[in-house]
């Protein structure tokens, strides 16, 4: 009698779809839209905030979500503050978040590097000063000399 039960359990495990890992891009956009709509029923527009970039030097292509390009009809500064805007680097099903005044991708002899402009408070200076953090990905990890 135990055999049919084991077989039935094995069959049910095979027949039930496995949960798919959430796409960080969709989660980030949904959170931004929820923030906007929760403030006086605003209308959210992602604009050209989602950009395809190569962050790790491997296929498939990666994405940057630059919240400075978001808009909310009821709030002029919903996604940015005096210290910058949220910047999200998405590789596969992982994402990393930065507070950024701006950003650029640079190439160092074939190694893609994300250069993040930070307000001076991140680097021991005043908020009005700008400093830079260089970030690259290696073996699935974000690498930087910036303190955690």
C-alpha positions in Angstrom: 0.0 0.0 0.0 2.8 2.6 0.6 3.9 2.4 -3.0 0.7 3.9 -4.6 0.8 6.7 -2.0 4.5 7.5 -2.8 3.7 7.3 -6.5 0.7 9.7 -6.1 2.9 12.1 -4.1 5.6 12.0 -6.8 3.0 12.5 -9.5 1.5 15.5 -7.7 4.9 17.1 -7.3 5.5 16.7 -11.0 2.1 18.0 -11.9 2.1 21.2 -9.8 4.0 24.1 -11.4 7.0 25.3 -9.5 6.9 28.9 -8.4 8.9 31.1 -10.8 11.3 33.6 -9.2 9.9 37.1 -9.3 11.4 39.5 -11.9 13.1 42.3 -9.9 12.2 44.7 -12.8 8.5 44.0 -12.4 8.7 44.3 -8.6 10.6 47.7 -8.8 8.1 49.1 -11.3 5.1 47.8 -9.3 6.4 49.4 -6.1 7.0 52.7 -7.8 3.5 52.6 -9.3 2.0 51.7 -5.9 3.8 54.6 -4.2 2.5 57.0 -6.9 -1.1 55.8 -6.8 -1.1 55.9 -3.0 -0.3 59.6 -3.1 -3.6 61.4 -4.1 -4.3 58.6 -6.7 -1.4 59.6 -8.9 -0.8 58.2 -12.4 2.7 56.6 -12.7 4.8 56.7 -15.9 8.1 54.8 -16.0 9.2 56.8 -19.1 12.6 55.6 -20.4 13.8 54.5 -16.9 14.5 50.9 -17.9 17.8 50.6 -19.9 19.5 47.5 -21.2 23.2 47.5 -20.3 25.9 44.9 -19.8 26.8 44.8 -16.1 28.5 41.4 -15.8 30.0 40.8 -19.3 27.7 37.8 -19.8 24.5 37.0 -21.7 21.7 37.7 -21.3 21.7 41.5 -21.3 21.2 43.2 -17.9 19.1 46.2 -16.9 19.4 49.5 -15.1 16.2 51.1 -13.7 16.9 54.8 -13.2 14.1 56.2 -11.0 15.1 59.8 -11.9 13.2 59.1 -15.2 9.9 58.1 -13.4 7.1 60.5 -13.2 4.0 60.7 -10.9 1.2 63.0 -11.8 0.6 64.1 -8.2 4.2 64.4 -6.9 7.1 66.3 -8.6 9.8 64.6 -6.4 8.3 61.2 -5.5 11.4 59.2 -6.5 14.3 61.6 -5.8 15.6 63.6 -2.9 18.5 65.9 -2.0 20.8 62.8 -1.9 19.9 61.6 -5.3 17.5 59.0 -6.9 17.2 55.3 -6.6 19.2 53.4 -9.2 18.6 49.6 -9.5 21.0 47.2 -11.2 19.3 44.0 -12.3 21.1 40.9 -13.3 18.8 37.9 -13.8 16.7 37.5 -10.7 19.0 39.6 -8.5 19.0 43.4 -8.0 21.2 45.9 -6.2 20.1 49.4 -5.2 22.0 52.6 -5.1 21.3 56.2 -4.1 22.7 58.1 -7.1 23.1 61.6 -8.4 23.8 60.1 -11.8 25.6 57.1 -13.4 27.6 55.9 -16.4 28.8 52.6 -17.8 32.5 52.6 -18.6 34.6 49.9 -20.2 38.0 49.0 -18.6 39.7 46.8 -21.2 36.5 44.8 -21.8 35.3 44.8 -18.1 32.0 46.7 -17.7 32.0 49.0 -14.7 29.0 50.9 -13.3 30.2 54.3 -12.2 27.7 55.8 -9.6 27.8 59.5 -8.7 27.1 59.7 -5.0 26.4 62.7 -2.7 29.4 63.6 -0.6 27.9 62.1 2.6 28.7 58.6 1.2 32.4 59.5 1.0 33.0 61.6 4.2 32.2 64.9 2.6 29.2 67.3 2.5 26.0 66.4 0.7 26.6 69.1 -1.9 29.9 67.5 -2.9 29.9 64.6 -5.4 32.1 61.5 -5.2 32.0 58.3 -7.3 31.7 54.6 -6.6 33.0 52.1 -9.2 31.1 48.8 -9.2 31.6 45.6 -11.2 30.2 42.1 -11.0 32.3 39.0 -10.6 31.1 35.4 -10.1 27.6 36.7 -9.4 28.7 39.2 -6.7 28.8 43.0 -6.7 32.3 44.2 -6.2 33.2 47.6 -4.9 35.7 49.2 -2.4 32.8 51.2 -0.9 32.1 50.3 2.7 28.8 48.3 3.2 
